Amino acid sequence: MIKMVLDRWNSEINNFTDIINAISDDQLMKEIAPGKNRGIYLLGHIVAVHDDMFPILNFGNKLYPELIGTFLKSPDKAVAQIPSATELRTAWKLVNEQMAEKMSSLSADDWFQKHNSVSAEDFVKEPHRNKLNVIISRTNHLCYHTGQLVLLK
C-alpha cells in the first residue's frame, strides 16, 4: 500500500514539474480564468504547501517559511512583491529533492505514525491521521492544481 501511495505521489510530482517546465514565465503570469488565480500564484502555493509538510511529517524546518504569508495566508495579488517564476521553479525543485530524501528514509511503520498536526490523544481515536494520509491528501491537492495549470498551455 505504501508503495502505491508513494508511486502516485512521485508520478504527480513529475507531472506537475513537466507542466511548469512547459509553461513560460509569461504564461504563468496569466489568470487560470478571468478573475481567478494566476499560474505563478498556484506554483508558489504548491511550493509553500509542500514546504509546510517538512514540520508536519517531522522532517525538519521549512525551507521557505517566507512563502507562507504570500501563498497560504493571502489571496493572489494581495501581496505586491512575490518571488519570480525562476525563483519558484528553483524552490519547487529543492523542496521535492529534499522531501524525496526524507521520505526514502522512513520505514513502513513510520508511515503509520502520527503526524505533527494531530495530538497524541486525537491520534488514539483517529489512527488514520498518520503520515501516509498526509501524502494522500497532498497528492490530491497537487492533482487539483495541476489540472488548473494545464489551462495555461
Secondary structure, 3 states (H helix, E strand, C coil): CHHHHHHHHHHHHHHHHHHHHHCCHHHHCCECCCCCCEHHHHHHHHHHHHHCHHHHCCCCCCCCCCHHHHHCCCCCCCCCCCCCHHHHHHHHHHHHHHHHHHHHCCCHHHHCCECCCCCHHHHHHCCCCEHHHHHHHHHHHHHHHHHHHHCCC
